[in-house]
Amino acid sequence: MTTETAPRPAGPARGTTAPRRAGLGLVQGTALYIASVLGTGILTLPGLAAAAAGPASVLAVAAVLVLSIPLAGTFAALASRFPDPGGVASYVRRALGGTAARAAGYWFFFGISIGAPVVAVLGGEYAVAVLGVDRAAVPWIAAAIFIPPFVANWFGVRVAGWVQFVLTGLLLALVIGVVAVAVPAADATNFQPFLPHGWAGVGTAVSLFVWAFAGWEVGTHLAGEFRDPRRTIPLATGIAIVVVGIGYLALQWATVAVLGESAGEGVVPLLALVSATAPGIGPVLVAIVAAIVTLGVLNSYLPAFGKLGAALGRDGDLPRRFARGAADGEVPRPALALTGILMAAYLVAMIAGGLDLTAFILIHTSTMVAIYTAGMLAATRILRRGSLGWVLAVVASVLTLGLLVLAWQHLLVPGLLALAAVAVTLVRRGRARSATAI
């Protein structure tokens, strides 16, 4: 990719950390990580994975969990050593230059944000299913879901952090409850045959669960908001890996054990699971889970989008007016406003397409894989060679390159955003030459 010489973003020198004022601690940080990963995947992916791979979908979940460990560990190493609101884009700038960094920033800000209306619409789908109202209400419910997270983040990440702590606690309690009520209804015969669609089905389920285990990069944008990033971020990441892994594995087992071949039917498989095990309280429980999941995911991603947008404005990759709020402890309100406009536009496009989530999910996951690949390659260059973080980065680079190959047919949007980054470089160089000539 074309590169340009660009100043490194302001921040602590390599290998050092600046003094931190009060901010996110271990509890709040862990809550943000858990909610950003153990998110909307619990609403739909257990059923989709079971439809693709049958009982072997449990293996797919385990495989993605194992693959996510080096990825999450690398991001923790990067965030704890180089706290910057630009996140992955800032690491790519250090290692690969300004154009590659701009592409990574555009991928996250314009590409990953397309997943936000998917989250809101999933919440709306569950709400109408539980309440028994017409599906025409989904867009209105989805729009309403955006309001609380935006209000919380408008007043700063510390407010959002405590909100996230409460939401994540409720989410974990309810996941445990769903699995607990499913255990008595488990049927061992639902695990036969174990590989009804062969290993190809397991591969498909693995691809689906990339959505479920995405989110480890969110902390990189908020590293400057932690009180002690060198200590807190690795601990929060480790705790989140264990909690998220147990949560997804338990839900996948329960889905197969209770629903069997019917697990992939319909758009609300979690509702089918609890309806089969707790027909009285089940639907109410699902409604609470869906509300907590959607609010929690949006609440964890919005500050990352806001900080990244401010960093892009600071570095000249977006208009300078969006730079306000890039510094640690500041609220990036202009970038949050731009994020809201962008997500609203995506929601309108989704409504115009009949609320078909497939295309939007594919854009989100393929863009995420592109970001992860760039971030891991950058990590191999800026982390100390031979360190644990560097070893994890090397392993994760190989794994993400493999995922990139699998996603090649869905890379149109990331490709266009990369071309936009190159175009900005060419325009800047042209202006610089003109200025020199004058």
ZIDA-V281103 format. One record per residue. N is the residue number from 1. D_LAST is the distance of its C-alpha to the last C-alpha in Angstrom with 1 decimal. Layout:
n:N d_last:D_LAST
n:N d_last:D_LAST
This chain:
n:1 d_last:29.6
n:2 d_last:25.9
n:3 d_last:24.9
n:4 d_last:21.9
n:5 d_last:21.7
n:6 d_last:22.5
n:7 d_last:24.1
n:8 d_last:27.8
n:9 d_last:29.2
n:10 d_last:30.8
n:11 d_last:34.5
n:12 d_last:37.2
n:13 d_last:36.7
n:14 d_last:38.2
n:15 d_last:42.0
n:16 d_last:42.2
n:17 d_last:42.7
n:18 d_last:41.9
n:19 d_last:44.7
n:20 d_last:45.5
n:21 d_last:47.0
n:22 d_last:49.5
n:23 d_last:48.4
n:24 d_last:49.7
n:25 d_last:52.8
n:26 d_last:54.6
n:27 d_last:56.6
n:28 d_last:53.7
n:29 d_last:51.4
n:30 d_last:54.2
n:31 d_last:54.7
n:32 d_last:51.1
n:33 d_last:51.2
n:34 d_last:54.5
n:35 d_last:53.6
n:36 d_last:50.2
n:37 d_last:52.2
n:38 d_last:55.7
n:39 d_last:54.5
n:40 d_last:54.9
n:41 d_last:56.1
n:42 d_last:59.5
n:43 d_last:59.7
n:44 d_last:59.4
n:45 d_last:58.8
n:46 d_last:62.3
n:47 d_last:63.6
n:48 d_last:60.9
n:49 d_last:61.3
n:50 d_last:65.1
n:51 d_last:64.9
n:52 d_last:62.7
n:53 d_last:64.7
n:54 d_last:67.9
n:55 d_last:69.4
n:56 d_last:67.1
n:57 d_last:64.3
n:58 d_last:65.3
n:59 d_last:64.2
n:60 d_last:60.9
n:61 d_last:60.4
n:62 d_last:61.4
n:63 d_last:59.1
n:64 d_last:56.0
n:65 d_last:57.1
n:66 d_last:57.3
n:67 d_last:53.9
n:68 d_last:52.3
n:69 d_last:53.5
n:70 d_last:51.0
n:71 d_last:48.2
n:72 d_last:49.2
n:73 d_last:49.8
n:74 d_last:46.3
n:75 d_last:44.7
n:76 d_last:46.9
n:77 d_last:45.9
n:78 d_last:42.2
n:79 d_last:42.5
n:80 d_last:44.8
n:81 d_last:42.5
n:82 d_last:39.0
n:83 d_last:39.5
n:84 d_last:36.3
n:85 d_last:36.2
n:86 d_last:33.9
n:87 d_last:37.0
n:88 d_last:36.8
n:89 d_last:33.0
n:90 d_last:32.7
n:91 d_last:34.9
n:92 d_last:33.0
n:93 d_last:29.7
n:94 d_last:31.5
n:95 d_last:32.9
n:96 d_last:30.8
n:97 d_last:27.2
n:98 d_last:25.1
n:99 d_last:25.5
n:100 d_last:29.2
n:101 d_last:29.5
n:102 d_last:27.8
n:103 d_last:30.2
n:104 d_last:33.2
n:105 d_last:32.2
n:106 d_last:31.9
n:107 d_last:35.2
n:108 d_last:37.0
n:109 d_last:35.6
n:110 d_last:35.6
n:111 d_last:38.2
n:112 d_last:40.8
n:113 d_last:40.9
n:114 d_last:42.5
n:115 d_last:45.6
n:116 d_last:46.1
n:117 d_last:47.5
n:118 d_last:49.7
n:119 d_last:51.2
n:120 d_last:51.8
n:121 d_last:53.4
n:122 d_last:55.6
n:123 d_last:56.8
n:124 d_last:57.5
n:125 d_last:59.4
n:126 d_last:61.7
n:127 d_last:62.2
n:128 d_last:63.4
n:129 d_last:65.5
n:130 d_last:67.2
n:131 d_last:67.6
n:132 d_last:68.7
n:133 d_last:66.4
n:134 d_last:64.7
n:135 d_last:61.6
n:136 d_last:59.7
n:137 d_last:59.4
n:138 d_last:57.2
n:139 d_last:53.8
n:140 d_last:54.9
n:141 d_last:56.2
n:142 d_last:53.0
n:143 d_last:50.9
n:144 d_last:53.2
n:145 d_last:53.0
n:146 d_last:49.3
n:147 d_last:50.1
n:148 d_last:51.8
n:149 d_last:49.2
n:150 d_last:46.3
n:151 d_last:48.3
n:152 d_last:49.2
n:153 d_last:45.6
n:154 d_last:44.2
n:155 d_last:46.2
n:156 d_last:45.1
n:157 d_last:45.9
n:158 d_last:48.9
n:159 d_last:50.6
n:160 d_last:49.8
n:161 d_last:51.1
n:162 d_last:54.5
n:163 d_last:54.6
n:164 d_last:53.9
n:165 d_last:56.7
n:166 d_last:59.2
n:167 d_last:58.1
n:168 d_last:58.1
n:169 d_last:61.6
n:170 d_last:62.9
n:171 d_last:61.4
n:172 d_last:63.0
n:173 d_last:66.3
n:174 d_last:66.3
n:175 d_last:65.3
n:176 d_last:68.3
n:177 d_last:70.4
n:178 d_last:69.5
n:179 d_last:70.3
n:180 d_last:73.5
n:181 d_last:75.0
n:182 d_last:74.1
n:183 d_last:76.0
n:184 d_last:79.5
n:185 d_last:78.5
n:186 d_last:77.2
n:187 d_last:78.9
n:188 d_last:78.8
n:189 d_last:79.4
n:190 d_last:75.9
n:191 d_last:74.6
n:192 d_last:76.3
n:193 d_last:75.0
n:194 d_last:72.3
n:195 d_last:69.9
n:196 d_last:70.6
n:197 d_last:67.3
n:198 d_last:66.9
n:199 d_last:64.1
n:200 d_last:61.6
n:201 d_last:62.4
n:202 d_last:61.7
n:203 d_last:58.3
n:204 d_last:57.6
n:205 d_last:58.8
n:206 d_last:56.5
n:207 d_last:53.5
n:208 d_last:54.6
n:209 d_last:54.9
n:210 d_last:51.3
n:211 d_last:50.8
n:212 d_last:53.6
n:213 d_last:52.3
n:214 d_last:48.6
n:215 d_last:47.4
n:216 d_last:47.4
n:217 d_last:43.6
n:218 d_last:43.9
n:219 d_last:44.7
n:220 d_last:41.5
n:221 d_last:39.6
n:222 d_last:42.1
n:223 d_last:42.7
n:224 d_last:41.2
n:225 d_last:43.9
n:226 d_last:46.8
n:227 d_last:48.6
n:228 d_last:48.9
n:229 d_last:46.9
n:230 d_last:48.0
n:231 d_last:51.6
n:232 d_last:51.6
n:233 d_last:49.4
n:234 d_last:51.4
n:235 d_last:54.6
n:236 d_last:53.6
n:237 d_last:52.4
n:238 d_last:55.7
n:239 d_last:57.9
n:240 d_last:56.0
n:241 d_last:56.4
n:242 d_last:60.1
n:243 d_last:60.5
n:244 d_last:58.4
n:245 d_last:60.1
n:246 d_last:63.6
n:247 d_last:62.7
n:248 d_last:61.4
n:249 d_last:64.2
n:250 d_last:66.8
n:251 d_last:65.6
n:252 d_last:65.4
n:253 d_last:68.9
n:254 d_last:70.2
n:255 d_last:68.7
n:256 d_last:70.3
n:257 d_last:73.5
n:258 d_last:74.1
n:259 d_last:72.6
n:260 d_last:72.9
n:261 d_last:71.9
n:262 d_last:71.1
n:263 d_last:68.3
n:264 d_last:65.5
n:265 d_last:66.8
n:266 d_last:65.0
n:267 d_last:61.8
n:268 d_last:63.4
n:269 d_last:65.2
n:270 d_last:65.4
n:271 d_last:67.4
n:272 d_last:69.7
n:273 d_last:70.3
n:274 d_last:71.3
n:275 d_last:73.3
n:276 d_last:75.4
n:277 d_last:76.1
n:278 d_last:76.1
n:279 d_last:76.6
n:280 d_last:77.2
n:281 d_last:74.5
n:282 d_last:72.2
n:283 d_last:70.2
n:284 d_last:69.6
n:285 d_last:68.5
n:286 d_last:66.0
n:287 d_last:64.6
n:288 d_last:64.0
n:289 d_last:62.5
n:290 d_last:60.1
n:291 d_last:59.0
n:292 d_last:58.5
n:293 d_last:56.6
n:294 d_last:54.2
n:295 d_last:53.6
n:296 d_last:53.4
n:297 d_last:50.8
n:298 d_last:48.5
n:299 d_last:49.0
n:300 d_last:47.9
n:301 d_last:44.9
n:302 d_last:43.4
n:303 d_last:42.4
n:304 d_last:40.8
n:305 d_last:38.7
n:306 d_last:37.8
n:307 d_last:36.7
n:308 d_last:34.8
n:309 d_last:32.9
n:310 d_last:32.1
n:311 d_last:30.9
n:312 d_last:28.7
n:313 d_last:27.2
n:314 d_last:26.8
n:315 d_last:25.1
n:316 d_last:22.6
n:317 d_last:24.6
n:318 d_last:25.9
n:319 d_last:24.5
n:320 d_last:24.6
n:321 d_last:27.5
n:322 d_last:29.8
n:323 d_last:29.3
n:324 d_last:32.0
n:325 d_last:35.2
n:326 d_last:33.8
n:327 d_last:35.4
n:328 d_last:39.0
n:329 d_last:41.5
n:330 d_last:39.2
n:331 d_last:39.8
n:332 d_last:36.9
n:333 d_last:37.9
n:334 d_last:34.6
n:335 d_last:34.7
n:336 d_last:38.4
n:337 d_last:38.0
n:338 d_last:35.5
n:339 d_last:38.1
n:340 d_last:40.8
n:341 d_last:39.0
n:342 d_last:38.3
n:343 d_last:41.9
n:344 d_last:43.2
n:345 d_last:41.3
n:346 d_last:42.8
n:347 d_last:46.2
n:348 d_last:46.0
n:349 d_last:45.1
n:350 d_last:48.0
n:351 d_last:50.4
n:352 d_last:49.2
n:353 d_last:50.2
n:354 d_last:53.6
n:355 d_last:53.1
n:356 d_last:52.9
n:357 d_last:51.6
n:358 d_last:51.4
n:359 d_last:48.0
n:360 d_last:46.5
n:361 d_last:48.3
n:362 d_last:47.1
n:363 d_last:43.5
n:364 d_last:44.0
n:365 d_last:45.9
n:366 d_last:43.6
n:367 d_last:40.5
n:368 d_last:42.5
n:369 d_last:43.3
n:370 d_last:39.6
n:371 d_last:38.8
n:372 d_last:41.8
n:373 d_last:40.9
n:374 d_last:37.4
n:375 d_last:38.8
n:376 d_last:41.6
n:377 d_last:39.5
n:378 d_last:37.1
n:379 d_last:40.3
n:380 d_last:41.5
n:381 d_last:38.5
n:382 d_last:38.3
n:383 d_last:42.0
n:384 d_last:44.0
n:385 d_last:45.4
n:386 d_last:49.2
n:387 d_last:49.3
n:388 d_last:51.0
n:389 d_last:47.8
n:390 d_last:46.3
n:391 d_last:49.5
n:392 d_last:49.5
n:393 d_last:45.8
n:394 d_last:46.8
n:395 d_last:49.7
n:396 d_last:47.7
n:397 d_last:45.0
n:398 d_last:47.6
n:399 d_last:49.2
n:400 d_last:46.0
n:401 d_last:44.9
n:402 d_last:48.4
n:403 d_last:47.9
n:404 d_last:44.5
n:405 d_last:46.4
n:406 d_last:49.0
n:407 d_last:46.5
n:408 d_last:44.4
n:409 d_last:45.5
n:410 d_last:44.2
n:411 d_last:40.7
n:412 d_last:38.9
n:413 d_last:37.6
n:414 d_last:36.4
n:415 d_last:34.8
n:416 d_last:32.9
n:417 d_last:31.7
n:418 d_last:30.6
n:419 d_last:28.6
n:420 d_last:27.0
n:421 d_last:26.0
n:422 d_last:24.5
n:423 d_last:22.6
n:424 d_last:21.1
n:425 d_last:20.0
n:426 d_last:18.4
n:427 d_last:16.5
n:428 d_last:15.3
n:429 d_last:14.2
n:430 d_last:12.4
n:431 d_last:10.5
n:432 d_last:9.9
n:433 d_last:8.6
n:434 d_last:6.2
n:435 d_last:5.1
n:436 d_last:5.4
n:437 d_last:3.8
n:438 d_last:0.0
